[in-house]
Amino acid sequence: VMPLSPTELGQRLTWRYVFALALIALLATGAQVLIQYELDRRSDDATEVNLAGRQRMLSQRIAKLALASRLQTDRSETLDQLRAEVEAWTSTHEALLAGDASRGLRGLRETDFNEHLLALSAEVLAVEAAVDTFVLALDARDDESADAALGDLLRGTEAILPAMDALVFELDSAAQV
């Protein structure tokens, strides 16, 4: 084996050095891609947990506003708030199910989570219908119909609360993994 000239030795070392630097850059880029993917996934999880928790709060707020409006004589502002909360509640329910790009939601991908929300959809629609009936009955000064609708609304929100609690805890547990 012939000894290498200083020029050949320098070229070989340069190529090895360039190769090592390229390999380091490639590994660093790959690690960054994996880290960014994990951060994005965790951000999605946090958004879903927060919105599911907000759903619990909104269901309680809807019940509170309905009860408050039933006791008030000048209830137009409270009924406007009630309608706005119901709209936020139903649109968030749909966003959790199907996704909403404007909120950064892809929809709950896990079938168990999606099944929980689908099971709640009938209750969400029933509460929404009860609110509509309640507001119409109040406008018509039909106390009997307003009270019946209020009862339906309260039963619906009461049924939804434990299911949303369970969903929030399951989402939070899954996000910890």
C-alpha positions in Angstrom: 0.0 0.0 0.0 1.4 3.3 -1.1 1.5 6.1 1.4 -0.9 9.0 0.6 0.5 12.3 -0.4 -0.4 15.3 1.8 -2.8 16.5 -0.9 -4.6 13.2 -1.1 -4.7 12.9 2.6 -6.2 16.4 2.9 -8.9 15.6 0.3 -9.9 12.4 2.1 -10.1 14.1 5.4 -12.1 17.0 3.9 -14.6 14.5 2.4 -15.0 12.7 5.6 -15.4 16.0 7.5 -18.1 17.1 5.0 -19.8 13.7 5.2 -19.8 13.9 9.0 -21.2 17.4 9.0 -23.9 16.4 6.5 -24.9 13.4 8.7 -25.1 15.6 11.8 -27.3 18.1 9.9 -29.5 15.4 8.6 -29.9 13.9 12.1 -30.6 17.3 13.7 -33.2 18.0 11.0 -34.9 14.7 11.5 -35.0 15.2 15.3 -36.5 18.7 14.8 -39.2 17.3 12.5 -40.1 14.6 15.1 -40.1 17.2 17.9 -42.3 19.6 15.9 -44.8 16.7 15.1 -45.1 15.9 18.8 -45.6 19.5 19.8 -48.3 19.9 17.1 -50.0 16.7 18.4 -49.9 17.9 22.0 -51.2 21.3 21.0 -54.2 19.6 19.3 -54.7 17.5 22.4 -54.7 20.6 24.6 -57.2 22.4 22.3 -59.5 19.4 22.4 -59.3 19.0 26.2 -59.9 22.7 26.7 -62.9 22.8 24.4 -64.4 19.7 25.9 -64.0 21.3 29.3 -65.6 24.4 28.0 -68.6 22.4 26.8 -69.2 21.3 30.4 -69.1 24.9 31.5 -71.4 26.0 28.7 -74.0 23.4 29.6 -74.1 24.7 33.2 -74.2 28.3 32.0 -77.1 27.5 29.7 -79.1 26.0 32.6 -78.2 29.0 34.8 -79.3 31.6 32.2 -82.5 29.7 31.5 -83.3 29.7 35.2 -82.4 33.4 35.6 -84.5 34.4 32.6 -87.5 32.6 34.0 -87.3 34.7 37.2 -86.7 38.0 35.5 -89.4 40.4 34.2 -87.0 42.1 31.8 -85.2 39.1 30.3 -84.3 40.2 26.8 -80.5 40.6 27.6 -80.4 37.2 29.4 -82.3 35.5 26.6 -79.8 37.0 24.1 -76.9 35.6 26.2 -78.7 32.2 26.4 -79.1 32.0 22.6 -75.4 33.0 22.1 -74.3 30.3 24.6 -76.4 27.6 22.9 -75.0 28.6 19.5 -71.4 28.4 20.9 -72.2 25.1 22.6 -73.7 23.4 19.5 -71.0 24.7 17.1 -68.3 23.6 19.5 -69.9 20.1 19.7 -69.9 19.9 15.9 -66.3 21.1 15.8 -65.2 18.5 18.2 -66.9 15.8 16.2 -66.0 16.8 12.6 -63.1 19.3 13.1 -62.9 23.0 12.4 -59.8 24.4 10.7 -60.5 27.9 12.0 -60.1 26.5 15.6 -57.2 24.3 14.7 -59.3 21.1 15.3 -59.1 18.0 13.2 -62.0 16.4 15.0 -61.7 13.7 17.6 -59.9 10.9 15.8 -60.1 8.3 18.4 -63.2 6.2 17.8 -64.0 6.0 21.6 -64.0 9.8 21.9 -66.0 10.2 18.8 -68.6 7.6 19.9 -69.0 9.5 23.2 -69.7 12.7 21.4 -72.0 11.1 18.9 -73.9 9.6 21.8 -74.3 13.1 23.3 -75.5 14.6 20.0 -79.1 13.6 20.6 -79.0 15.3 24.0 -77.3 18.4 22.6 -80.1 18.7 20.0 -82.7 18.1 22.6 -81.3 20.9 24.8 -81.1 23.2 21.8 -84.8 22.4 20.9 -85.8 22.9 24.6 -84.1 26.3 24.6 -85.9 27.3 21.4 -89.2 26.1 22.9 -88.5 27.9 26.2 -87.7 31.2 24.5 -90.8 31.0 22.3 -93.0 30.2 25.2 -91.6 33.1 27.2 -92.2 35.4 24.3 -95.8 34.1 24.1 -96.2 34.4 27.9 -97.1 30.7 28.0 -95.9 29.9 31.5 -96.9 26.2 31.3 -95.0 25.6 28.1 -92.0 27.6 29.4 -91.9 25.5 32.5 -92.1 22.3 30.6 -89.4 23.4 28.2 -87.3 24.5 31.2 -87.6 21.1 32.8 -86.5 19.4 29.5 -83.6 21.8 29.3 -82.5 21.1 32.9 -82.8 17.4 32.5 -80.8 17.5 29.3 -78.0 19.5 30.7 -77.9 17.4 33.8 -77.6 14.2 31.6 -74.8 15.7 29.5 -72.7 16.9 32.4 -71.4 13.5 33.7 -70.8 12.3 30.1 -68.7 15.4 29.3 -66.8 15.0 32.6 -65.9 11.4 31.6 -64.9 12.6 28.1 -62.7 15.4 29.4 -60.9 13.0 31.8 -60.4 10.5 29.0 -59.1 13.1 26.6 -56.7 14.4 29.3 -55.5 10.9 30.1 -54.9 10.2 26.4 -53.0 13.5 26.0 -50.6 12.5 28.8 -49.4 9.5 26.9 
